[in-house]
Amino acid sequence: MRRIEIDDEVYAELEKHAKGFEQPNDVLRRLLLIDHTGRARPRLKPVVVGRLLPLMAAGLVHDGDVIFHERPRKGDRFEAKVVESGWILSEGTLYQAPSAALSRLVGSQIDGWANWTHQRSGKTLRELRFDLGSKQSE
């Protein structure tokens, strides 16, 4: 085994990153993503999918599609975009679920599945979800 010299500042960083009684070499292995065989491990990102992903997988909704909600009495129209992995992009913020996105825009709790309309199809997200269920049972 080879030895290296490190300064006090680097050693202090190693100590900060140690978990339990982990040795400095183990900290370096973990931080540099090297497994015990000496091969670099691929860096995997955990993927959290949005609730619209099943609709996208079925081809009912596509990346870049617009969804909207209108309140005619107030003259309001809210729009958002469906983005990759089934998330919703609204006013610069990503939302995993339709209700969270729409509630933020209108300022109160609201069922996003029932109240977002998919612009391209003219159907609500709830209707598209129903279509998905029908499509899968065929």
N, CA, C and O atoms as CSV, one atom per row, in Angstrom:
chain,resi,resn,atom,element,x,y,z
A,1,MET,N,N,0.844,-1.168,0.000
A,1,MET,CA,C,0.000,0.000,0.000
A,1,MET,C,C,0.893,1.235,0.000
A,1,MET,O,O,1.877,1.295,0.737
A,2,ARG,N,N,0.555,2.201,-0.811
A,2,ARG,CA,C,1.327,3.439,-0.878
A,2,ARG,C,C,0.858,4.404,0.196
A,2,ARG,O,O,-0.288,4.340,0.642
A,3,ARG,N,N,1.720,5.270,0.598
A,3,ARG,CA,C,1.409,6.294,1.598
A,3,ARG,C,C,1.513,7.657,0.937
A,3,ARG,O,O,2.367,7.878,0.079
A,4,ILE,N,N,0.644,8.561,1.338
A,4,ILE,CA,C,0.739,9.943,0.864
A,4,ILE,C,C,0.724,10.861,2.069
A,4,ILE,O,O,0.181,10.525,3.121
A,5,GLU,N,N,1.322,12.013,1.901
A,5,GLU,CA,C,1.283,13.017,2.954
A,5,GLU,C,C,0.234,14.042,2.588
A,5,GLU,O,O,0.134,14.473,1.440
A,6,ILE,N,N,-0.548,14.426,3.588
A,6,ILE,CA,C,-1.541,15.477,3.377
A,6,ILE,C,C,-1.369,16.512,4.466
A,6,ILE,O,O,-0.875,16.209,5.552
A,7,ASP,N,N,-1.778,17.736,4.174
A,7,ASP,CA,C,-1.625,18.788,5.179
A,7,ASP,C,C,-2.788,18.741,6.172
A,7,ASP,O,O,-3.749,17.992,5.993
A,8,ASP,N,N,-2.679,19.555,7.217
A,8,ASP,CA,C,-3.681,19.557,8.288
A,8,ASP,C,C,-5.067,19.961,7.787
A,8,ASP,O,O,-6.076,19.440,8.262
A,9,GLU,N,N,-5.118,20.876,6.841
A,9,GLU,CA,C,-6.401,21.347,6.316
A,9,GLU,C,C,-7.142,20.215,5.585
A,9,GLU,O,O,-8.349,20.048,5.761
A,10,VAL,N,N,-6.427,19.453,4.778
A,10,VAL,CA,C,-7.032,18.329,4.057
A,10,VAL,C,C,-7.479,17.256,5.050
A,10,VAL,O,O,-8.558,16.682,4.902
A,11,TYR,N,N,-6.652,16.985,6.062
A,11,TYR,CA,C,-7.018,15.984,7.060
A,11,TYR,C,C,-8.278,16.400,7.820
A,11,TYR,O,O,-9.134,15.568,8.121
A,12,ALA,N,N,-8.382,17.694,8.125
A,12,ALA,CA,C,-9.574,18.203,8.817
A,12,ALA,C,C,-10.827,17.985,7.963
A,12,ALA,O,O,-11.891,17.660,8.489
A,13,GLU,N,N,-10.697,18.164,6.654
A,13,GLU,CA,C,-11.830,17.921,5.749
A,13,GLU,C,C,-12.209,16.441,5.748
A,13,GLU,O,O,-13.391,16.097,5.743
A,14,LEU,N,N,-11.207,15.577,5.751
A,14,LEU,CA,C,-11.482,14.138,5.814
A,14,LEU,C,C,-12.240,13.786,7.092
A,14,LEU,O,O,-13.187,13.000,7.062
A,15,GLU,N,N,-11.825,14.366,8.204
A,15,GLU,CA,C,-12.504,14.106,9.472
A,15,GLU,C,C,-13.947,14.590,9.439
A,15,GLU,O,O,-14.834,13.939,9.992
A,16,LYS,N,N,-14.187,15.733,8.791
A,16,LYS,CA,C,-15.551,16.269,8.694
A,16,LYS,C,C,-16.463,15.341,7.906
A,16,LYS,O,O,-17.658,15.253,8.188
A,17,HIS,N,N,-15.904,14.650,6.921
A,17,HIS,CA,C,-16.705,13.787,6.057
A,17,HIS,C,C,-16.789,12.345,6.547
A,17,HIS,O,O,-17.503,11.532,5.959
A,18,ALA,N,N,-16.072,12.024,7.610
A,18,ALA,CA,C,-16.083,10.655,8.128
A,18,ALA,C,C,-17.437,10.328,8.747
A,18,ALA,O,O,-18.055,11.166,9.403
A,19,LYS,N,N,-17.882,9.098,8.527
A,19,LYS,CA,C,-19.124,8.611,9.116
A,19,LYS,C,C,-18.761,7.587,10.178
A,19,LYS,O,O,-18.159,6.556,9.878
A,20,GLY,N,N,-19.122,7.871,11.400
A,20,GLY,CA,C,-18.809,6.953,12.491
A,20,GLY,C,C,-17.314,6.820,12.683
A,20,GLY,O,O,-16.606,7.817,12.820
A,21,PHE,N,N,-16.833,5.583,12.692
A,21,PHE,CA,C,-15.412,5.319,12.893
A,21,PHE,C,C,-14.698,5.037,11.579
A,21,PHE,O,O,-13.713,4.299,11.551
A,22,GLU,N,N,-15.179,5.605,10.521
A,22,GLU,CA,C,-14.612,5.399,9.193
A,22,GLU,C,C,-13.163,5.909,9.139
A,22,GLU,O,O,-12.857,6.986,9.650
A,23,GLN,N,N,-12.298,5.137,8.525
A,23,GLN,CA,C,-10.895,5.511,8.370
A,23,GLN,C,C,-10.743,6.509,7.219
A,23,GLN,O,O,-11.576,6.522,6.312
A,24,PRO,N,N,-9.697,7.345,7.235
A,24,PRO,CA,C,-9.501,8.325,6.156
A,24,PRO,C,C,-9.509,7.704,4.760
A,24,PRO,O,O,-10.054,8.291,3.826
A,25,ASN,N,N,-8.911,6.526,4.611
A,25,ASN,CA,C,-8.896,5.869,3.308
A,25,ASN,C,C,-10.321,5.539,2.843
A,25,ASN,O,O,-10.642,5.676,1.662
A,26,ASP,N,N,-11.169,5.104,3.783
A,26,ASP,CA,C,-12.559,4.784,3.440
A,26,ASP,C,C,-13.338,6.039,3.054
A,26,ASP,O,O,-14.189,6.002,2.165
A,27,VAL,N,N,-13.044,7.137,3.719
A,27,VAL,CA,C,-13.691,8.411,3.376
A,27,VAL,C,C,-13.322,8.800,1.953
A,27,VAL,O,O,-14.186,9.174,1.160
A,28,LEU,N,N,-12.042,8.711,1.634
A,28,LEU,CA,C,-11.600,9.047,0.280
A,28,LEU,C,C,-12.247,8.131,-0.754
A,28,LEU,O,O,-12.675,8.599,-1.809
A,29,ARG,N,N,-12.322,6.842,-0.467
A,29,ARG,CA,C,-12.963,5.907,-1.401
A,29,ARG,C,C,-14.416,6.308,-1.654
A,29,ARG,O,O,-14.876,6.340,-2.795
A,30,ARG,N,N,-15.130,6.612,-0.567
A,30,ARG,CA,C,-16.538,6.965,-0.700
A,30,ARG,C,C,-16.702,8.268,-1.469
A,30,ARG,O,O,-17.550,8.365,-2.355
A,31,LEU,N,N,-15.897,9.268,-1.134
A,31,LEU,CA,C,-16.016,10.573,-1.781
A,31,LEU,C,C,-15.581,10.547,-3.235
A,31,LEU,O,O,-16.109,11.294,-4.059
A,32,LEU,N,N,-14.630,9.697,-3.549
A,32,LEU,CA,C,-14.148,9.607,-4.923
A,32,LEU,C,C,-14.887,8.541,-5.724
A,32,LEU,O,O,-14.567,8.292,-6.886
A,33,LEU,N,N,-15.876,7.915,-5.096
A,33,LEU,CA,C,-16.720,6.910,-5.753
A,33,LEU,C,C,-15.932,5.728,-6.306
A,33,LEU,O,O,-16.115,5.325,-7.455
A,34,ILE,N,N,-15.070,5.193,-5.486
A,34,ILE,CA,C,-14.296,4.021,-5.884
A,34,ILE,C,C,-14.720,2.861,-4.994
A,34,ILE,O,O,-14.712,2.975,-3.768
A,35,ASP,N,N,-15.091,1.741,-5.616
A,35,ASP,CA,C,-15.497,0.589,-4.817
A,35,ASP,C,C,-14.261,-0.181,-4.346
A,35,ASP,O,O,-13.132,0.180,-4.677
A,36,HIS,N,N,-14.482,-1.222,-3.585
A,36,HIS,CA,C,-13.363,-1.959,-2.991
A,36,HIS,C,C,-12.587,-2.802,-3.993
A,36,HIS,O,O,-11.555,-3.370,-3.634
A,37,THR,N,N,-13.043,-2.901,-5.224
A,37,THR,CA,C,-12.278,-3.618,-6.243
A,37,THR,C,C,-11.300,-2.677,-6.934
A,37,THR,O,O,-10.477,-3.112,-7.740
A,38,GLY,N,N,-11.390,-1.384,-6.617
A,38,GLY,CA,C,-10.495,-0.414,-7.234
A,38,GLY,C,C,-11.060,0.235,-8.481
A,38,GLY,O,O,-10.416,1.100,-9.076
A,39,ARG,N,N,-12.271,-0.175,-8.891
A,39,ARG,CA,C,-12.884,0.422,-10.083
A,39,ARG,C,C,-13.782,1.577,-9.675
A,39,ARG,O,O,-14.441,1.539,-8.636
A,40,ALA,N,N,-13.793,2.595,-10.505
A,40,ALA,CA,C,-14.678,3.729,-10.239
A,40,ALA,C,C,-16.122,3.283,-10.432
A,40,ALA,O,O,-16.444,2.607,-11.408
A,41,ARG,N,N,-16.984,3.662,-9.506
A,41,ARG,CA,C,-18.408,3.352,-9.627
A,41,ARG,C,C,-19.086,4.456,-10.418
A,41,ARG,O,O,-18.708,5.621,-10.297
A,42,PRO,N,N,-20.063,4.118,-11.210
A,42,PRO,CA,C,-20.792,5.176,-11.909
A,42,PRO,C,C,-21.573,6.001,-10.898
A,42,PRO,O,O,-22.123,5.466,-9.935
A,43,ARG,N,N,-21.615,7.280,-11.122
A,43,ARG,CA,C,-22.362,8.166,-10.231
A,43,ARG,C,C,-23.825,8.115,-10.661
A,43,ARG,O,O,-24.176,8.541,-11.761
A,44,LEU,N,N,-24.657,7.598,-9.793
A,44,LEU,CA,C,-26.072,7.471,-10.101
A,44,LEU,C,C,-26.858,8.540,-9.362
A,44,LEU,O,O,-26.689,8.738,-8.159
A,45,LYS,N,N,-27.712,9.217,-10.096
A,45,LYS,CA,C,-28.579,10.203,-9.470
A,45,LYS,C,C,-29.905,9.527,-9.153
A,45,LYS,O,O,-30.459,8.812,-9.988
A,46,PRO,N,N,-30.414,9.754,-7.947
A,46,PRO,CA,C,-31.742,9.219,-7.693
A,46,PRO,C,C,-32.740,9.971,-8.568
A,46,PRO,O,O,-32.686,11.197,-8.666
A,47,VAL,N,N,-33.636,9.248,-9.191
A,47,VAL,CA,C,-34.603,9.875,-10.080
A,47,VAL,C,C,-35.960,9.881,-9.393
A,47,VAL,O,O,-36.503,8.834,-9.040
A,48,VAL,N,N,-36.482,11.052,-9.216
A,48,VAL,CA,C,-37.821,11.205,-8.672
A,48,VAL,C,C,-38.695,11.617,-9.838
A,48,VAL,O,O,-38.480,12.665,-10.446
A,49,VAL,N,N,-39.667,10.801,-10.144
A,49,VAL,CA,C,-40.499,11.079,-11.306
A,49,VAL,C,C,-41.724,11.885,-10.908
A,49,VAL,O,O,-42.222,11.795,-9.785
A,50,GLY,N,N,-42.193,12.674,-11.865
A,50,GLY,CA,C,-43.409,13.439,-11.658
A,50,GLY,C,C,-44.633,12.573,-11.885
A,50,GLY,O,O,-44.556,11.509,-12.499
A,51,ARG,N,N,-45.754,13.042,-11.385
A,51,ARG,CA,C,-46.992,12.267,-11.458
A,51,ARG,C,C,-47.547,12.135,-12.874
A,51,ARG,O,O,-48.405,11.290,-13.126
A,52,LEU,N,N,-47.061,12.971,-13.803
A,52,LEU,CA,C,-47.558,12.880,-15.175
A,52,LEU,C,C,-46.778,11.876,-16.024
A,52,LEU,O,O,-47.112,11.663,-17.189
A,53,LEU,N,N,-45.749,11.262,-15.457
A,53,LEU,CA,C,-44.925,10.332,-16.233
A,53,LEU,C,C,-45.726,9.176,-16.842
A,53,LEU,O,O,-45.473,8.822,-17.994
A,54,PRO,N,N,-46.680,8.572,-16.125
A,54,PRO,CA,C,-47.458,7.503,-16.772
A,54,PRO,C,C,-48.214,7.994,-18.014
A,54,PRO,O,O,-48.349,7.256,-18.990
A,55,LEU,N,N,-48.704,9.232,-17.977
A,55,LEU,CA,C,-49.388,9.794,-19.149
A,55,LEU,C,C,-48.402,10.000,-20.291
A,55,LEU,O,O,-48.746,9.814,-21.458
A,56,MET,N,N,-47.178,10.384,-19.951
A,56,MET,CA,C,-46.146,10.573,-20.965
A,56,MET,C,C,-45.735,9.226,-21.559
A,56,MET,O,O,-45.563,9.104,-22.772
A,57,ALA,N,N,-45.580,8.232,-20.710
A,57,ALA,CA,C,-45.166,6.905,-21.178
A,57,ALA,C,C,-46.202,6.311,-22.135
A,57,ALA,O,O,-45.859,5.542,-23.034
A,58,ALA,N,N,-47.464,6.672,-21.934
A,58,ALA,CA,C,-48.536,6.165,-22.798
A,58,ALA,C,C,-48.716,7.009,-24.055
A,58,ALA,O,O,-49.524,6.672,-24.921
A,59,GLY,N,N,-47.961,8.110,-24.157
A,59,GLY,CA,C,-48.063,8.968,-25.337
A,59,GLY,C,C,-49.234,9.933,-25.304
A,59,GLY,O,O,-49.551,10.557,-26.316
A,60,LEU,N,N,-49.884,10.063,-24.144
A,60,LEU,CA,C,-51.023,10.979,-24.024
A,60,LEU,C,C,-50.574,12.417,-23.784
A,60,LEU,O,O,-51.272,13.362,-24.149
A,61,VAL,N,N,-49.419,12.572,-23.175
A,61,VAL,CA,C,-48.839,13.882,-22.868
A,61,VAL,C,C,-47.375,13.824,-23.286
A,61,VAL,O,O,-46.729,12.783,-23.167
A,62,HIS,N,N,-46.856,14.948,-23.776
A,62,HIS,CA,C,-45.462,15.000,-24.231
A,62,HIS,C,C,-44.695,16.109,-23.518
A,62,HIS,O,O,-45.275,17.071,-23.014
A,63,ASP,N,N,-43.385,15.947,-23.492
A,63,ASP,CA,C,-42.491,16.975,-22.963
A,63,ASP,C,C,-42.751,18.272,-23.731
A,63,ASP,O,O,-42.716,18.286,-24.962
A,64,GLY,N,N,-43.010,19.352,-23.006
A,64,GLY,CA,C,-43.266,20.645,-23.638
A,64,GLY,C,C,-44.738,20.972,-23.809
A,64,GLY,O,O,-45.078,22.104,-24.155
A,65,ASP,N,N,-45.625,20.001,-23.573
A,65,ASP,CA,C,-47.060,20.278,-23.678
A,65,ASP,C,C,-47.477,21.318,-22.641
A,65,ASP,O,O,-46.931,21.376,-21.539
A,66,VAL,N,N,-48.450,22.132,-23.018
A,66,VAL,CA,C,-48.980,23.169,-22.128
A,66,VAL,C,C,-50.242,22.647,-21.449
A,66,VAL,O,O,-51.089,22.013,-22.077
A,67,ILE,N,N,-50.345,22.928,-20.154
A,67,ILE,CA,C,-51.593,22.702,-19.429
A,67,ILE,C,C,-52.044,24.058,-18.911
A,67,ILE,O,O,-51.215,24.927,-18.638
A,68,PHE,N,N,-53.360,24.246,-18.774
A,68,PHE,CA,C,-53.853,25.554,-18.337
A,68,PHE,C,C,-55.070,25.394,-17.437
A,68,PHE,O,O,-55.733,24.357,-17.424
A,69,HIS,N,N,-55.338,26.455,-16.686
A,69,HIS,CA,C,-56.528,26.537,-15.835
A,69,HIS,C,C,-57.073,27.944,-15.986
A,69,HIS,O,O,-56.333,28.925,-15.898
A,70,GLU,N,N,-58.371,28.031,-16.214
A,70,GLU,CA,C,-59.000,29.344,-16.387
A,70,GLU,C,C,-60.032,29.588,-15.290
A,70,GLU,O,O,-60.755,28.687,-14.865
A,71,ARG,N,N,-60.070,30.852,-14.850
A,71,ARG,CA,C,-61.118,31.312,-13.941
A,71,ARG,C,C,-61.810,32.474,-14.649
A,71,ARG,O,O,-61.412,33.626,-14.475
A,72,PRO,N,N,-62.845,32.186,-15.448
A,72,PRO,CA,C,-63.474,33.216,-16.285
A,72,PRO,C,C,-64.008,34.414,-15.505
A,72,PRO,O,O,-63.870,35.548,-15.964
A,73,ARG,N,N,-64.609,34.195,-14.350
A,73,ARG,CA,C,-65.168,35.318,-13.576
A,73,ARG,C,C,-64.091,36.298,-13.136
A,73,ARG,O,O,-64.319,37.507,-13.086
A,74,LYS,N,N,-62.935,35.775,-12.822
A,74,LYS,CA,C,-61.827,36.635,-12.389
A,74,LYS,C,C,-60.943,37.051,-13.552
A,74,LYS,O,O,-60.074,37.910,-13.402
A,75,GLY,N,N,-61.163,36.443,-14.707
A,75,GLY,CA,C,-60.343,36.764,-15.869
A,75,GLY,C,C,-58.933,36.210,-15.786
A,75,GLY,O,O,-58.018,36.728,-16.427
A,76,ASP,N,N,-58.755,35.157,-14.995
A,76,ASP,CA,C,-57.423,34.567,-14.818
A,76,ASP,C,C,-57.227,33.377,-15.745
A,76,ASP,O,O,-58.147,32.599,-15.996
A,77,ARG,N,N,-56.032,33.261,-16.236
A,77,ARG,CA,C,-55.613,32.060,-16.981
A,77,ARG,C,C,-54.204,31.722,-16.506
A,77,ARG,O,O,-53.290,32.540,-16.598
A,78,PHE,N,N,-54.049,30.524,-16.007
A,78,PHE,CA,C,-52.759,30.046,-15.533
A,78,PHE,C,C,-52.266,28.977,-16.495
A,78,PHE,O,O,-53.034,28.119,-16.929
A,79,GLU,N,N,-50.983,29.032,-16.823
A,79,GLU,CA,C,-50.388,28.039,-17.717
A,79,GLU,C,C,-49.145,27.440,-17.085
A,79,GLU,O,O,-48.464,28.070,-16.276
A,80,ALA,N,N,-48.874,26.224,-17.471
A,80,ALA,CA,C,-47.655,25.537,-17.047
A,80,ALA,C,C,-47.255,24.599,-18.176
A,80,ALA,O,O,-48.032,24.346,-19.097
A,81,LYS,N,N,-46.040,24.092,-18.092
A,81,LYS,CA,C,-45.548,23.145,-19.104
A,81,LYS,C,C,-45.211,21.819,-18.452
A,81,LYS,O,O,-44.719,21.758,-17.325
A,82,VAL,N,N,-45.489,20.769,-19.191
A,82,VAL,CA,C,-45.073,19.433,-18.777
A,82,VAL,C,C,-43.626,19.278,-19.233
A,82,VAL,O,O,-43.297,19.556,-20.387
A,83,VAL,N,N,-42.772,18.837,-18.326
A,83,VAL,CA,C,-41.361,18.663,-18.671
A,83,VAL,C,C,-40.955,17.206,-18.440
A,83,VAL,O,O,-41.723,16.407,-17.904
A,84,GLU,N,N,-39.731,16.886,-18.858
A,84,GLU,CA,C,-39.271,15.495,-18.803
A,84,GLU,C,C,-39.447,14.899,-17.413
A,84,GLU,O,O,-39.422,15.612,-16.410
A,85,SER,N,N,-39.619,13.635,-17.371
A,85,SER,CA,C,-39.845,12.848,-16.156
A,85,SER,C,C,-41.192,13.128,-15.509
A,85,SER,O,O,-41.414,12.739,-14.363
A,86,GLY,N,N,-42.107,13.804,-16.229
A,86,GLY,CA,C,-43.463,13.988,-15.733
A,86,GLY,C,C,-43.672,15.116,-14.752
A,86,GLY,O,O,-44.705,15.164,-14.083
A,87,TRP,N,N,-42.717,16.027,-14.647
A,87,TRP,CA,C,-42.848,17.171,-13.753
A,87,TRP,C,C,-43.591,18.302,-14.456
A,87,TRP,O,O,-43.757,18.291,-15.676
A,88,ILE,N,N,-44.034,19.279,-13.666
A,88,ILE,CA,C,-44.751,20.441,-14.182
A,88,ILE,C,C,-43.929,21.680,-13.856
A,88,ILE,O,O,-43.541,21.896,-12.708
A,89,LEU,N,N,-43.667,22.495,-14.881
A,89,LEU,CA,C,-42.908,23.730,-14.709
A,89,LEU,C,C,-43.879,24.894,-14.762
A,89,LEU,O,O,-44.564,25.105,-15.763
A,90,SER,N,N,-43.929,25.651,-13.665
A,90,SER,CA,C,-44.829,26.790,-13.573
A,90,SER,C,C,-44.104,27.951,-12.914
A,90,SER,O,O,-43.630,27.840,-11.783
A,91,GLU,N,N,-44.022,29.064,-13.631
A,91,GLU,CA,C,-43.371,30.278,-13.119
A,91,GLU,C,C,-41.985,29.986,-12.545
A,91,GLU,O,O,-41.621,30.503,-11.489
A,92,GLY,N,N,-41.226,29.161,-13.243
A,92,GLY,CA,C,-39.848,28.891,-12.856
A,92,GLY,C,C,-39.665,27.850,-11.769
A,92,GLY,O,O,-38.537,27.585,-11.355
A,93,THR,N,N,-40.752,27.254,-11.298
A,93,THR,CA,C,-40.667,26.246,-10.246
A,93,THR,C,C,-41.173,24.912,-10.775
A,93,THR,O,O,-42.165,24.856,-11.502
A,94,LEU,N,N,-40.480,23.837,-10.400
A,94,LEU,CA,C,-40.897,22.488,-10.789
A,94,LEU,C,C,-41.781,21.881,-9.704
A,94,LEU,O,O,-41.494,21.994,-8.512
A,95,TYR,N,N,-42.853,21.240,-10.138
A,95,TYR,CA,C,-43.776,20.574,-9.223
A,95,TYR,C,C,-43.925,19.123,-9.646
A,95,TYR,O,O,-44.006,18.810,-10.834
A,96,GLN,N,N,-43.961,18.251,-8.663
A,96,GLN,CA,C,-44.111,16.829,-8.945
A,96,GLN,C,C,-45.564,16.482,-9.243
A,96,GLN,O,O,-45.833,15.587,-10.045
A,97,ALA,N,N,-46.502,17.177,-8.610
A,97,ALA,CA,C,-47.916,16.826,-8.725
A,97,ALA,C,C,-48.750,17.989,-9.257
A,97,ALA,O,O,-48.448,19.149,-8.975
A,98,PRO,N,N,-49.797,17.685,-10.025
A,98,PRO,CA,C,-50.653,18.731,-10.589
A,98,PRO,C,C,-51.322,19.618,-9.538
A,98,PRO,O,O,-51.409,20.832,-9.719
A,99,SER,N,N,-51.790,19.026,-8.453
A,99,SER,CA,C,-52.486,19.816,-7.434
A,99,SER,C,C,-51.553,20.806,-6.752
A,99,SER,O,O,-51.948,21.937,-6.467
A,100,ALA,N,N,-50.332,20.393,-6.491
A,100,ALA,CA,C,-49.365,21.301,-5.858
A,100,ALA,C,C,-49.078,22.495,-6.754
A,100,ALA,O,O,-49.001,23.628,-6.279
A,101,ALA,N,N,-48.921,22.244,-8.044
A,101,ALA,CA,C,-48.628,23.328,-8.988
A,101,ALA,C,C,-49.785,24.309,-9.074
A,101,ALA,O,O,-49.579,25.522,-9.018
A,102,LEU,N,N,-50.995,23.794,-9.210
A,102,LEU,CA,C,-52.148,24.673,-9.372
A,102,LEU,C,C,-52.502,25.381,-8.071
A,102,LEU,O,O,-52.878,26.553,-8.091
A,103,SER,N,N,-52.389,24.696,-6.950
A,103,SER,CA,C,-52.671,25.321,-5.654
A,103,SER,C,C,-51.772,26.518,-5.417
A,103,SER,O,O,-52.213,27.545,-4.901
A,104,ARG,N,N,-50.518,26.384,-5.792
A,104,ARG,CA,C,-49.563,27.491,-5.627
A,104,ARG,C,C,-49.988,28.697,-6.459
A,104,ARG,O,O,-49.871,29.836,-6.008
A,105,LEU,N,N,-50.477,28.452,-7.664
A,105,LEU,CA,C,-50.876,29.549,-8.551
A,105,LEU,C,C,-52.151,30.248,-8.095
A,105,LEU,O,O,-52.232,31.476,-8.126
A,106,VAL,N,N,-53.152,29.468,-7.670
A,106,VAL,CA,C,-54.437,30.075,-7.308
A,106,VAL,C,C,-54.478,30.534,-5.857
A,106,VAL,O,O,-55.356,31.310,-5.479
A,107,GLY,N,N,-53.546,30.067,-5.046
A,107,GLY,CA,C,-53.469,30.525,-3.661
A,107,GLY,C,C,-54.342,29.758,-2.685
A,107,GLY,O,O,-54.509,30.187,-1.544
A,108,SER,N,N,-54.901,28.635,-3.107
A,108,SER,CA,C,-55.694,27.795,-2.207
A,108,SER,C,C,-55.662,26.358,-2.718
A,108,SER,O,O,-55.218,26.093,-3.835
A,109,GLN,N,N,-56.140,25.435,-1.884
A,109,GLN,CA,C,-56.157,24.023,-2.276
A,109,GLN,C,C,-57.115,23.818,-3.442
A,109,GLN,O,O,-58.244,24.308,-3.424
A,110,ILE,N,N,-56.660,23.099,-4.445
A,110,ILE,CA,C,-57.488,22.821,-5.613
A,110,ILE,C,C,-57.012,21.512,-6.233
A,110,ILE,O,O,-55.820,21.206,-6.215
A,111,ASP,N,N,-57.936,20.755,-6.774
A,111,ASP,CA,C,-57.609,19.476,-7.399
A,111,ASP,C,C,-57.026,19.731,-8.788
A,111,ASP,O,O,-57.753,20.079,-9.719
A,112,GLY,N,N,-55.740,19.560,-8.919
A,112,GLY,CA,C,-55.077,19.803,-10.192
A,112,GLY,C,C,-55.472,18.815,-11.274
A,112,GLY,O,O,-55.524,19.172,-12.451
A,113,TRP,N,N,-55.752,17.576,-10.889
A,113,TRP,CA,C,-56.164,16.572,-11.874
A,113,TRP,C,C,-57.468,16.990,-12.544
A,113,TRP,O,O,-57.639,16.796,-13.747
A,114,ALA,N,N,-58.388,17.562,-11.771
A,114,ALA,CA,C,-59.699,17.950,-12.306
A,114,ALA,C,C,-59.682,19.316,-12.974
A,114,ALA,O,O,-60.532,19.596,-13.819
A,115,ASN,N,N,-58.729,20.173,-12.611
A,115,ASN,CA,C,-58.791,21.565,-13.052
A,115,ASN,C,C,-57.722,22.009,-14.041
A,115,ASN,O,O,-57.860,23.072,-14.645
A,116,TRP,N,N,-56.664,21.232,-14.225
A,116,TRP,CA,C,-55.721,21.532,-15.302
A,116,TRP,C,C,-56.282,20.934,-16.591
A,116,TRP,O,O,-56.743,19.793,-16.597
A,117,THR,N,N,-56.244,21.692,-17.669
A,117,THR,CA,C,-56.652,21.188,-18.978
A,117,THR,C,C,-55.419,21.068,-19.862
A,117,THR,O,O,-54.601,21.985,-19.944
A,118,HIS,N,N,-55.305,19.940,-20.510
A,118,HIS,CA,C,-54.205,19.693,-21.445
A,118,HIS,C,C,-54.557,20.396,-22.749
A,118,HIS,O,O,-55.532,20.036,-23.409
A,119,GLN,N,N,-53.769,21.390,-23.118
A,119,GLN,CA,C,-54.106,22.247,-24.255
A,119,GLN,C,C,-54.249,21.472,-25.565
A,119,GLN,O,O,-55.196,21.700,-26.318
A,120,ARG,N,N,-53.332,20.573,-25.837
A,120,ARG,CA,C,-53.334,19.865,-27.122
A,120,ARG,C,C,-54.568,18.980,-27.298
A,120,ARG,O,O,-55.130,18.914,-28.392
A,121,SER,N,N,-54.992,18.301,-26.235
A,121,SER,CA,C,-56.134,17.381,-26.349
A,121,SER,C,C,-57.460,18.020,-25.948
A,121,SER,O,O,-58.527,17.549,-26.342
A,122,GLY,N,N,-57.387,19.099,-25.161
A,122,GLY,CA,C,-58.614,19.716,-24.657
A,122,GLY,C,C,-59.226,18.971,-23.483
A,122,GLY,O,O,-60.323,19.311,-23.039
A,123,LYS,N,N,-58.531,17.960,-22.976
A,123,LYS,CA,C,-59.044,17.163,-21.862
A,123,LYS,C,C,-58.376,17.574,-20.556
A,123,LYS,O,O,-57.249,18.069,-20.542
A,124,THR,N,N,-59.104,17.356,-19.452
A,124,THR,CA,C,-58.478,17.578,-18.152
A,124,THR,C,C,-57.478,16.449,-17.900
A,124,THR,O,O,-57.526,15.396,-18.535
A,125,LEU,N,N,-56.578,16.699,-16.962
A,125,LEU,CA,C,-55.623,15.644,-16.609
A,125,LEU,C,C,-56.353,14.425,-16.052
A,125,LEU,O,O,-55.912,13.293,-16.250
A,126,ARG,N,N,-57.461,14.649,-15.363
A,126,ARG,CA,C,-58.252,13.526,-14.848
A,126,ARG,C,C,-58.791,12.676,-15.998
A,126,ARG,O,O,-58.751,11.447,-15.943
A,127,GLU,N,N,-59.295,13.339,-17.039
A,127,GLU,CA,C,-59.808,12.605,-18.203
A,127,GLU,C,C,-58.690,11.816,-18.885
A,127,GLU,O,O,-58.890,10.678,-19.312
A,128,LEU,N,N,-57.519,12.431,-18.981
A,128,LEU,CA,C,-56.382,11.722,-19.583
A,128,LEU,C,C,-55.983,10.516,-18.741
A,128,LEU,O,O,-55.635,9.461,-19.270
A,129,ARG,N,N,-56.038,10.687,-17.435
A,129,ARG,CA,C,-55.702,9.579,-16.542
A,129,ARG,C,C,-56.731,8.449,-16.694
A,129,ARG,O,O,-56.382,7.269,-16.652
A,130,PHE,N,N,-57.997,8.830,-16.871
A,130,PHE,CA,C,-59.037,7.831,-17.128
A,130,PHE,C,C,-58.769,7.116,-18.453
A,130,PHE,O,O,-58.879,5.893,-18.545
A,131,ASP,N,N,-58.413,7.902,-19.485
A,131,ASP,CA,C,-58.069,7.311,-20.785
A,131,ASP,C,C,-56.911,6.327,-20.648
A,131,ASP,O,O,-56.894,5.279,-21.293
A,132,LEU,N,N,-55.951,6.671,-19.807
A,132,LEU,CA,C,-54.806,5.792,-19.576
A,132,LEU,C,C,-55.270,4.465,-18.986
A,132,LEU,O,O,-54.819,3.399,-19.406
A,133,GLY,N,N,-56.171,4.535,-18.012
A,133,GLY,CA,C,-56.703,3.314,-17.402
A,133,GLY,C,C,-57.446,2.466,-18.414
A,133,GLY,O,O,-57.332,1.241,-18.410
A,134,SER,N,N,-58.207,3.115,-19.282
A,134,SER,CA,C,-58.949,2.389,-20.322
A,134,SER,C,C,-57.992,1.758,-21.319
A,134,SER,O,O,-58.190,0.630,-21.771
A,135,LYS,N,N,-56.947,2.514,-21.654
A,135,LYS,CA,C,-55.956,2.041,-22.627
A,135,LYS,C,C,-55.211,0.817,-22.093
A,135,LYS,O,O,-54.917,-0.117,-22.838
A,136,GLN,N,N,-54.914,0.835,-20.802
A,136,GLN,CA,C,-54.153,-0.264,-20.204
A,136,GLN,C,C,-54.992,-1.525,-20.040
A,136,GLN,O,O,-54.452,-2.631,-20.008
A,137,SER,N,N,-56.316,-1.366,-19.936
A,137,SER,CA,C,-57.161,-2.546,-19.746
A,137,SER,C,C,-57.536,-3.214,-21.070
A,137,SER,O,O,-58.154,-4.278,-21.070
A,138,GLU,N,N,-57.168,-2.597,-22.198
A,138,GLU,CA,C,-57.477,-3.179,-23.515
A,138,GLU,C,C,-56.589,-4.364,-23.822
A,138,GLU,O,O,-56.714,-4.970,-24.887
